[in-house]
Amino acid sequence: MAHITVPEAEKLLDQTLPVLDKGFIRLVDYMGGDDRIVQTARVSYGEGTKTIRQDAGLIDYLLRHEHTSPFEHVIFEFHCKMPIFVARQWIRHRTARLNEISGRYSVMKDEFYLPPREQISLQSEDNKQGRESESVPVELQDKVLNLLKSDQSSSYSNYSEILDDGIARELARINLPLSMYTEWYWQMDLKNMLHFLKLRMDSHAQWEIQEYARAIAGIVKTVCPMAYESFERHILRGAKFSSDEIAAIHAMIDGKPNPLEGRRLAEFEDKLTGNLSLFEKPAE
């Protein structure tokens, strides 16, 4: 099988998909699709020897049983623009290849992220790394937004003044805030992309990176609809249970007390009920 194109994906090439207030995702290029997964899994078969239904079944089997090497043959290349604090979370996925704009060589743009009002929330009492779901009063929202704007404006003004004095860009940049936007080209294969989406579309991930993950997921679904459907069924909507959790399920069936408690119990109940927030419509 020669070069694979997906007509729906071709329409997405170089289309800018807005994310947050000033960010975006843009599909620069892709290699392969569902057909490539099938081809690499059936090395000895020629094109057209199987039906679409059989291809979908094979892809589903591979994902279900974690035979994921064929998924590595599908590649995505994105141009992304995001706040630096999102980029620092994003880069934890070390299986990608990327090249980021450098403040040593370029003058950084006066572009900063401001959260939407409904996302300004108090620190969660039971999640050290997250926020409460409820928004705070309007007066506090105004205070937070004004403080953020003031700090951003002051930081960039100082940055510009230092540059005007002829100081090196690599030094002038050091006080710029994490809310400043950065850009990079980011390439990742489908196997690792699905792992990225699993973690970053989870409701426990920071809302801002969830927004980017949802935008990327739409593109992945367009390029590999069969693979994405299986991913959604077995990973996003599915759950794996430990031996302790299986024992808890047996106890529930037998009408006995659940042996799990505390955080383990909460995680277990979350698996049983499903993470429905993944499939809610994102906030406008």
NORPE-V87934 format. One record per helix or strand. SS is the DSSP state (2 for helix, 1 for strand). FROM is the first residue (numbers start at 1). TO is the last residue. If there is no record, write none. Layout:
ss;from;to
SS;FROM;TO
SS;FROM;TO
//
This chain:
ss;from;to
2;7;10
1;16;19
1;23;31
2;34;41
2;52;64
2;69;73
1;75;83
2;84;90
1;97;100
1;112;112
2;117;119
1;121;123
1;131;135
2;138;164
2;169;175
1;180;189
2;190;200
2;207;223
2;225;236
2;243;253
2;262;273
2;276;279
//
